[in-house]
Amino acid sequence: MSKAKELSGFGKAFLVASPALSGSLLRIPFGGNVGRTGGCYWTKILLILACVGMLLNTILAVWWMEDLETMQNFNGFYEWWLLGGLLAGCGIAVFPMIINVMFWSRKEEIGFS
């Protein structure tokens, strides 16, 4: 029997939605900060955190999962999977920086100062 089935519906849903939740919640303060500071420093930090989260989930999938289809040994690492998902979602928060760069590059292209 798969250990993943022992998770509640909320536990499974929260695990799947964790990157989107952390990314959308971090986008609010990051988007407000981009206009004042440019966001270069925070973009680097958020992208590094996203890479760490994806690396963590990759390591968990490769070394500690006996079978990805049946999700064996899943419950013991739920918190680590959740942390990896939350960290991977930091990359979603970088979206305001992309919009800001596109806006300012377009503004200079059409002749605004």
N, C-alpha and C positions, 0 to 999 in steps of 0.2 A: 504494500500500500504506500502511496506517495505521501511524504511528509508535508508537501505543499498543501494538500487538501485539509490538513489540520489547521491552517491559518483561517481566520475569519474572513468574511467577504470584505470587511473594512480593511483588514491587514493587507490583503492582496491589492485592493484598490489604492490604498495609500502608498504601497510600494511602487506601483506602476505610475502613479501620478506625482511622485515626489520630485522628479526633475522639473516638471511643469510648474509645480507649486513654488519651489524655491526660486526658479527663474523669474516667475511673474512677481513674486514678492520682492526680490532684489532689484527688479527693474524700476520700481518706484523711486527709491532713494538714489539709485545710480543715474536714472534719467534726469532727476532734478539737479544732480551734481555736474552733469556733463556741460550744461550751459555756463556754469560758473568757472570750472577748473579745466575744462577740455576733456577730462575723462581718460587720458592716456594711461596714467598710473593705475587707476582702478580697472581699466580694461585688461591690462597685463595680469593683475592679481586675479581677476575673475576667470580669465582664460587658463591660468595656471591651476586654479582650484578645479575647474572643469576637467582638465587633463588628469589631475590626481584622482578625481571621482571615477572617470572612465577607466583609468588604470586599475583602481581598486576593484571595480566590478569585473574587469577582465581577469585579474588574478583569481578572484573568487570563482569565476566560471570555469577557468582552466584547471586549477589545482584542487579546489574543494567541492566540486560537483561531480558525483559519480556518473550521472546521466542527466543531461540538460532537459531531456524530454519528460522524465518522471520527477525531476527536481529532488533527487535524494540529498540528504544532509542539508536541507534548506533552512529548517527552523533554527538551528544553532547559529546561523550566520545572518539572521534577519536584520539585526541592527547594523551589521556591516554593509549589507546590501542597501539598506535604507540610507546610510551615510554616503555611500558611493553615489546613489541616485540624487541625493540632495546636493552633493558637490558637483556632479555632472550638470545639474540644472543651472549652475552659476554661469555657464556659457550662454544661456538664453538671455540673461540680464544684459548682455553686451549689445543687444539690439538698438537701444537709444544712441549709442556711439556711432553705429553704422548710419543711422538716419541723420545725425548731426554732421558727419563727414560728407554725406551726399548733399545735404542742404547747403553747407558752406562752399563746397566745390562748385555746385550749380550756381550759387549766388555770384561768385567771382567770374564764372564763365559768361554770364549774361550781362556783366558790367556793373553790378552793385558794389558799393564800397562798405 
